[in-house]
Amino acid sequence: MRGDGNRSYGHRTFTRSKSHFTDRITSDGRDGWPVEAGRYRLVVSRACPWAGRAVISRRLGLEDVLSMAVADPVQDDRSWRFTLDPGGRDPVLGIRLLSEAYDRRETDAPGGVSVPSVVDVPSGQLVTNDFQRITLDLATEWTALHRAGAPDLYPAGLREEIDEVMAEVYEDVNNGVYRAGFATHQAQYEEACAALFRRLELLAARLAGQRYLVGDTITEADIRLFTTLVRFDAVYHGHFKCNRWKLAENPVLWAYARDLFQTPGFGDTVDFDHIKRHYYQVHTGINPTGIVPLGPDLAGWLTPHHRERLGGRPFGDGTPPGPVPPGERVAPRGRPA
C-alpha cells in the first residue's frame, strides 16, 4: 500500500502499481530464499488491507517462526516509518524507514515502498513486496513450519474455484474501492462504484446459503474479502464515496463480516484507529483537512451473527490460534469496546 502514490491523475483510470520485487520464499529455495524459521521479518501496516491479508495468514499459522514489524499508519514523504518503536527504529532490523531495506536490495527501485514486505534479517535486504503472492506462499511453501493445527487456507482441491472468486473480488471490490475513491472524473467513479456494489450483491447472494466463500472452511478467498469489508464503513463508505449503502445495512455481508471478525486470527489483528488515521490523514488529495471522523460505532462488530446455523468449520480439521502475543495486541482505542 503506497498511499496517494498509487494512482494516476487527470482523466486516466486508477492503476495499481505492480510489485517490483517478486522473488519467492520457497520450501526448496529456488529463488535463493529458502523457508527458514526466524530468518525473515514481515513488515506491515495495520491500516493496509493488502498487508492485513499477510497479518491474518501469519496469525493463523506462522507466528512463532516469522516475526512481524508494524509501521506507523501515517506516512510522510519517505513512506513507511518505524516511529511506533522505541527510538523510532525497528528493534530487529535496526532501521528507521522501510525504504532502507529496499535500498539495500536495489537503490531507487521503481514502484515505491509498499507493505506488506518481507525482509531478510541477516542481510537487511528486501526479499519481496509481491502482495498477491506472499500469502499464497505462506499457505503452501511454509507448511513445514506451520503450527500444529494450522488451517489449510489454500486447499489443493479447491484452488481453481478459490482463484476464480479471488480474481472477481480483487477486480471489483479490493481494487474497486480505490478506483472509486481515487477517480478524478465522474464517469470513472460511477463505473467503479457500480461494479463494486454489483459484485457485493453477487457475493451476498452467494453467502446467503453458505458460511464461507469456497467450501465449508475459511480460505484465502475469505481473508481477501474480509480485509476490504472490515474497512468499508470506517473509510470506504465516506472517504472513498462508496456510499450506495453501508456494510451494516446489508444483512448477509454484515453477518458474514462479523462472523469472521469474531473468529480468532481476524478481528484480533484489526486496528480501526490505524485504519482511520492512515486514510484520512495521508490521502490529502481526498481529505485536505486531515480531520479523522469519530465514527462509526464499533460495538456492532461484537454482536451475534448467527452464521453458525449455516454449518461450516472455520478451521476445518485444525484449531484456532492461541492468544495474541502481548507485544502484538491492538491498543484499546483501535478495538471495539
C-alpha positions in Angstrom: 0.0 0.0 0.0 1.5 3.3 -1.1 -1.0 5.9 0.0 -1.6 8.6 -2.7 1.3 7.4 -4.8 -0.6 4.5 -6.2 -2.9 6.3 -8.6 -3.0 8.1 -11.9 -4.3 11.7 -12.3 -6.2 13.6 -14.9 -8.9 11.5 -16.7 -6.8 8.4 -16.7 -8.2 5.4 -14.8 -6.7 4.5 -11.4 -4.0 1.9 -11.9 -2.3 -0.1 -9.1 1.5 -0.3 -9.3 2.8 -3.8 -9.9 5.2 -5.2 -7.3 8.8 -4.8 -8.4 10.3 -7.4 -6.1 8.7 -10.7 -6.9 11.2 -13.2 -5.5 9.6 -16.0 -3.6 10.5 -17.7 -0.4 10.0 -21.4 -1.1 10.5 -24.7 0.5 13.2 -25.6 -2.0 14.8 -22.1 -2.1 14.7 -22.0 -5.9 14.8 -18.2 -5.9 17.6 -18.1 -3.4 15.3 -17.6 -0.4 14.6 -20.9 1.4 11.9 -21.1 4.0 13.7 -20.9 7.4 12.4 -20.2 10.9 13.4 -16.8 12.3 15.2 -15.6 9.1 12.6 -13.3 7.7 10.6 -10.3 9.0 7.2 -9.4 7.7 6.7 -5.6 7.6 3.1 -4.4 7.6 0.8 -1.6 8.4 -2.4 -2.4 10.2 -4.0 0.3 8.1 -3.4 -1.5 4.8 -5.8 -4.1 3.5 -3.1 -5.8 1.4 -0.9 -6.1 4.4 -3.9 -7.2 6.5 -4.0 -10.4 4.5 -0.5 -11.3 5.5 -1.1 -10.4 9.1 -4.1 -12.8 9.3 -2.3 -15.6 7.4 0.7 -15.3 9.7 -1.5 -15.2 12.8 -3.3 -18.4 11.8 -0.2 -20.5 11.4 3.2 -18.8 11.5 3.5 -16.5 14.5 6.4 -18.4 16.1 8.6 -18.6 13.0 8.0 -15.3 11.1 8.5 -12.1 13.1 6.4 -9.0 12.3 7.1 -5.3 12.3 4.3 -2.8 12.4 4.8 0.6 10.7 3.3 3.9 11.7 -0.1 4.3 9.9 0.7 7.9 9.0 3.4 8.1 6.3 5.5 11.1 5.4 7.3 11.7 2.1 9.7 8.9 2.9 6.8 6.4 3.1 6.6 3.8 5.9 8.3 4.7 9.2 9.0 2.7 12.4 8.1 5.5 14.7 5.9 3.2 16.8 9.0 1.5 18.1 11.4 2.8 20.8 13.9 5.3 19.4 12.0 5.2 16.0 13.8 2.1 14.8 12.6 -1.4 14.2 14.1 -3.5 17.0 15.1 -6.4 14.7 16.1 -4.7 11.5 17.6 -1.6 13.2 16.2 0.8 10.5 14.0 3.9 10.7 12.4 3.5 7.3 11.3 0.5 5.3 12.9 2.2 2.3 16.3 1.4 3.9 15.7 -2.3 3.3 14.7 -1.6 -0.3 17.9 0.4 -0.9 20.0 -2.4 0.4 18.4 -4.6 -2.3 18.3 -2.0 -5.1 18.8 1.7 -5.0 16.0 3.8 -6.5 13.9 0.8 -7.4 10.7 1.6 -9.3 7.2 1.2 -7.8 7.8 2.9 -4.5 7.9 1.4 -1.0 4.9 -0.7 -0.1 3.6 -3.1 2.5 3.4 -6.0 3.0 7.1 -6.5 2.5 9.3 -9.4 3.6 12.9 -8.6 4.7 15.8 -11.0 5.1 17.0 -10.3 8.6 20.7 -11.3 8.2 21.3 -9.1 5.2 18.7 -6.4 5.9 17.6 -6.6 2.3 14.1 -6.7 1.0 13.1 -10.1 -0.4 9.6 -9.4 -1.8 6.8 -6.9 -1.9 4.5 -9.1 -4.1 1.3 -8.7 -2.1 -0.6 -11.0 -4.3 1.8 -13.9 -3.9 3.1 -13.6 -0.3 0.1 -15.1 1.4 -0.3 -17.9 -1.1 3.3 -18.9 -0.4 2.7 -18.6 3.4 -0.1 -21.1 2.9 1.7 -23.6 0.6 5.5 -23.2 0.8 5.8 -22.7 4.5 3.7 -25.7 5.6 6.7 -27.5 7.2 6.8 -24.6 9.7 3.0 -24.2 10.3 1.9 -24.6 13.9 0.2 -27.8 14.8 -3.5 -27.3 13.9 -2.9 -24.5 11.4 -5.8 -24.4 8.9 -5.3 -25.1 5.2 -6.1 -21.8 3.7 -5.5 -22.8 0.1 -6.6 -26.5 -0.2 -5.4 -28.1 -3.4 -8.8 -29.5 -4.4 -10.4 -26.0 -4.3 -7.7 -23.8 -5.7 -9.3 -23.3 -9.1 -12.6 -22.1 -7.5 -10.7 -20.0 -5.0 -8.7 -18.3 -7.7 -11.8 -17.5 -9.7 -13.5 -16.0 -6.7 -10.4 -14.0 -5.6 -10.0 -12.6 -9.1 -13.5 -11.2 -9.1 -13.2 -9.9 -5.6 -9.9 -8.2 -6.4 -11.1 -6.5 -9.6 -14.4 -5.2 -8.3 -14.0 -5.0 -4.5 -10.4 -5.0 -3.2 -9.2 -2.7 -6.0 -12.7 -1.4 -6.9 -12.9 0.8 -3.8 -9.7 2.5 -4.8 -10.8 3.0 -8.4 -13.9 4.7 -7.0 -12.1 6.7 -4.3 -9.2 8.0 -6.5 -11.3 8.7 -9.5 -10.9 12.1 -11.0 -13.7 12.0 -13.5 -17.4 11.4 -12.7 -17.8 8.6 -15.3 -14.8 6.7 -13.8 -16.2 7.0 -10.3 -19.7 5.9 -11.3 -18.4 2.9 -13.3 -16.2 1.7 -10.4 -18.9 2.3 -7.8 -21.5 0.4 -9.8 -19.1 -2.5 -10.4 -18.3 -2.6 -6.7 -21.9 -2.8 -5.5 -22.9 -5.2 -8.2 -20.2 -7.5 -7.0 -21.1 -7.1 -3.4 -24.7 -8.0 -4.2 -23.5 -11.1 -6.0 -21.3 -12.1 -3.1 -24.2 -11.5 -0.7 -26.3 -13.9 -2.8 -23.5 -16.5 -2.7 -23.1 -16.2 1.0 -26.8 -16.3 1.9 -26.7 -20.1 1.8 -23.1 -20.9 2.7 -20.9 -19.7 5.6 -17.7 -19.2 3.6 -16.9 -18.3 0.0 -15.5 -21.6 -1.1 -16.1 -24.9 0.7 -17.0 -25.2 4.3 -13.9 -23.7 5.9 -12.1 -20.4 5.9 -9.8 -20.0 2.8 -7.6 -17.3 1.3 -10.7 -16.0 -0.5 -12.4 -15.1 2.8 -9.3 -13.4 4.1 -9.1 -11.2 0.9 -12.7 -10.2 1.1 -12.6 -9.6 4.8 -9.8 -7.0 4.7 -11.9 -4.8 2.5 -15.2 -5.4 4.3 -13.8 -4.6 7.7 -12.7 -1.2 6.4 -15.9 -0.5 4.5 -18.0 1.6 6.8 -15.0 3.2 8.6 -13.3 4.6 5.4 -14.6 3.4 2.0 -18.2 4.4 2.5 -17.4 8.1 3.2 -13.8 8.7 2.3 -13.9 6.9 -1.0 -17.6 7.8 -1.7 -18.7 4.1 -1.9 -21.9 5.1 -0.3 -24.8 3.3 -2.0 -25.2 1.5 1.2 -23.2 0.7 4.3 -21.9 -2.8 5.1 -24.0 -2.7 8.2 -27.1 -2.2 6.0 -26.6 -5.5 4.1 -27.8 -8.3 6.4 -25.8 -11.1 4.7 -22.4 -9.4 4.3 -22.6 -7.7 7.7 -23.3 -11.0 9.4 -20.5 -12.7 7.3 -18.0 -9.9 8.2 -18.9 -10.1 11.9 -18.5 -13.9 11.8 -15.0 -13.6 10.5 -14.2 -10.6 12.8 -15.1 -12.8 15.8 -13.0 -15.7 14.6 -9.6 -15.8 16.3 -7.0 -14.5 13.9 -9.2 -12.0 12.2 -10.7 -9.3 14.4 -7.8 -9.5 16.8 -5.5 -8.2 14.0 -7.7 -5.2 13.1 -6.8 -1.7 14.4 -9.5 0.7 13.5 -7.5 3.6 14.8 -4.6 2.9 12.4 -7.1 2.4 9.6 -8.9 5.7 10.0 -5.8 7.8 10.7 -4.0 6.4 7.6 -6.8 7.0 5.1 -8.0 10.4 6.4 -4.6 11.9 7.2 -2.4 10.5 4.3 -4.9 10.9 1.4 -4.7 14.7 1.5 -5.9 14.9 -2.1 -9.2 13.5 -0.9 -9.3 14.9 2.6 -7.2 18.1 2.7 -8.2 19.0 6.2 -6.8 15.7 7.6 -9.8 15.5 10.0 -10.4 12.0 11.2 -14.1 11.2 11.9 -15.2 9.9 15.3 -17.5 7.2 13.9 -18.7 4.7 13.2 -19.6 3.0 16.4 -17.6 -0.2 16.5 -19.7 -2.1 19.1 -21.7 -3.8 16.3 -18.7 -5.9 15.4 -19.2 -7.9 18.5 -22.9 -8.6 18.2 -24.2 -12.1 17.4 -24.1 -13.1 13.8 -25.9 -16.5 13.8 -23.8 -17.6 10.8 -23.0 -20.9 12.6 -26.5 -22.0 11.6 -25.2 -22.5 8.1 -22.7 -25.1 9.3 -19.1 -25.0 8.3 -16.0 -25.4 10.3 -13.8 -22.3 10.5 -10.5 -24.1 10.8 -11.5 -27.4 9.2 -9.6 -30.2 11.0 -7.3 -27.7 12.6 -7.6 -25.4 15.6 -7.8 -21.7 16.3 -4.6 -19.8 17.1 -3.7 -19.1 20.7 -3.9 -15.7 22.4 -2.3 -12.8 20.6 1.3 -12.3 21.8 1.5 -9.4 24.3 3.7 -7.2 22.0 1.3 -7.6 19.1 -2.0 -6.8 20.8 -4.1 -4.0 19.2 -4.4 -1.0 21.6 -7.8 -0.4 23.1 -8.6 2.6 21.0 -8.3 0.5 17.9 -10.7 -2.2 19.0 -14.5 -2.4 19.6 -15.3 -1.9 23.3 
